[in-house]
């Protein structure tokens, strides 16, 4: 199901993704971060669904369906470095800080920061072209909104 999608995403010269594919790729990255501590909880699933609903103006069932597709894609996606670099090519810089904020919202969903999740964010942020300072500011913003 996702073979062609992944082939396009990981082509040597990736093209910007159509909006539906970009949504799916970003949703899969949210799932990857949530799973990075080997505990994918209901609260994280709910947070991802809420983020997708808000970000893409989806109803609850549409957002949950997108999350379910993303869970399947995440299992099949390549290593985080290649996957994230491909997303960087598809998402304009001005939108990537919002991606980092969404990732932090997932990390903080269960009320605790896990070392594995922190390490994942430290890996992903620069791959998306976001420096440590801006990632930390994004985390602080998310924490203040909770």
C-alpha positions as CSV (number, residue, x, y, z in Angstrom):
1,X,0.0,0.0,0.0
2,X,2.7,2.5,0.9
3,X,5.4,1.1,-1.4
4,X,5.0,3.8,-4.1
5,X,4.6,6.5,-1.5
6,X,7.9,5.5,0.2
7,X,9.7,5.2,-3.2
8,X,8.6,8.7,-4.1
9,X,9.5,10.1,-0.7
10,X,13.0,8.5,-0.8
11,X,13.9,9.2,-4.4
12,X,17.4,10.7,-5.0
13,X,15.7,13.9,-6.1
14,X,12.5,13.9,-4.1
15,X,9.7,16.1,-5.4
16,X,7.5,18.1,-3.1
17,X,4.8,15.8,-1.8
18,X,1.1,16.4,-2.7
19,X,-0.7,17.7,0.3
20,X,-2.3,14.3,1.2
21,X,1.1,12.6,1.2
22,X,2.7,15.3,3.2
23,X,0.0,15.0,5.8
24,X,0.6,11.3,6.0
25,X,4.4,11.7,6.2
26,X,4.2,14.2,9.0
27,X,1.6,12.1,10.9
28,X,4.0,9.1,10.6
29,X,6.8,11.2,12.1
30,X,4.5,12.1,15.1
31,X,3.9,8.3,15.5
32,X,7.6,7.6,15.3
33,X,8.4,10.1,18.1
34,X,5.5,8.7,20.3
35,X,6.9,5.1,19.8
36,X,10.5,6.1,20.4
37,X,10.3,5.3,24.1
38,X,8.7,1.9,23.3
39,X,5.5,3.0,25.0
40,X,2.7,4.2,22.6
41,X,0.0,5.1,25.0
42,X,-3.6,6.1,24.5
43,X,-2.9,9.6,25.6
44,X,-0.2,9.9,22.8
45,X,-2.6,8.5,20.3
46,X,-5.3,11.0,21.4
47,X,-2.8,13.8,21.2
48,X,-1.7,12.9,17.7
49,X,-5.3,12.6,16.5
50,X,-6.0,16.1,18.0
51,X,-2.9,17.6,16.4
52,X,-3.9,16.2,13.0
53,X,-7.5,17.4,13.4
54,X,-6.4,20.9,14.3
55,X,-3.5,21.1,11.8
56,X,-5.5,19.9,8.8
57,X,-9.1,20.9,9.8
58,X,-10.2,17.3,10.0
59,X,-13.2,15.8,11.8
60,X,-12.4,13.3,14.6
61,X,-13.0,10.2,12.5
62,X,-10.9,11.6,9.6
63,X,-8.0,12.5,12.0
64,X,-8.2,9.0,13.6
65,X,-8.1,7.4,10.2
66,X,-5.1,9.4,9.2
67,X,-3.3,8.5,12.4
68,X,-4.1,4.8,11.8
69,X,-2.6,5.0,8.3
70,X,0.4,6.8,9.8
71,X,0.9,4.0,12.3
72,X,1.2,1.5,9.4
73,X,3.5,3.8,7.4
74,X,5.8,4.4,10.3
75,X,6.3,0.7,10.7
76,X,7.4,0.5,7.0
77,X,9.3,3.7,6.8
78,X,13.1,3.7,6.6
79,X,15.4,5.0,9.3
80,X,14.5,8.3,10.9
81,X,17.4,10.2,9.3
82,X,16.3,9.4,5.7
83,X,12.6,9.7,6.5
84,X,13.0,13.1,8.2
85,X,15.3,14.5,5.5
86,X,12.7,13.5,2.9
87,X,10.0,15.4,4.9
88,X,12.3,18.4,5.0
89,X,12.3,18.5,1.2
90,X,8.5,18.4,1.2
91,X,7.8,20.9,4.0
92,X,8.7,24.6,3.6
93,X,11.0,26.0,6.3
94,X,8.3,28.4,7.6
95,X,6.1,25.4,8.5
96,X,8.8,23.2,10.1
97,X,8.8,25.0,13.5
98,X,5.1,24.0,13.7
99,X,6.2,20.4,13.0
100,X,8.6,20.6,15.9
101,X,5.9,22.1,18.2
102,X,3.6,19.2,17.3
103,X,6.4,16.7,18.0
104,X,7.0,18.3,21.4
105,X,3.3,18.2,22.1
106,X,3.4,14.4,21.5
107,X,6.5,14.0,23.7
108,X,4.9,15.9,26.5
109,X,1.4,14.3,26.1
110,X,1.9,11.9,29.0
111,X,3.3,14.5,31.4
112,X,6.9,13.3,31.4
113,X,9.9,13.6,29.2
114,X,11.6,10.4,28.3
115,X,15.4,10.3,27.4
116,X,14.6,8.3,24.2
117,X,12.0,10.9,23.1
118,X,14.3,13.8,23.9
119,X,17.1,12.1,21.9
120,X,14.7,11.6,19.0
121,X,13.8,15.3,19.0
122,X,17.5,16.2,19.2
123,X,18.0,14.1,16.1
124,X,14.9,15.3,14.1
125,X,15.1,19.0,14.7
126,X,18.4,19.7,12.9
127,X,17.4,17.3,10.1
128,X,14.4,19.5,9.6
129,X,16.7,22.6,9.6
130,X,15.6,23.7,13.1
131,X,18.4,24.6,15.6
132,X,18.5,23.5,19.2
133,X,17.5,27.0,20.4
134,X,14.4,27.1,18.3
135,X,13.5,23.6,19.2
136,X,13.8,24.4,22.9
137,X,11.7,27.5,22.4
138,X,9.1,25.3,20.7
139,X,9.1,23.0,23.7
140,X,8.7,25.8,26.1
141,X,5.8,27.2,24.1
142,X,4.1,23.8,24.1
143,X,4.7,23.4,27.9
144,X,3.2,26.8,28.6
145,X,0.0,25.9,26.6
146,X,-0.6,22.7,28.5
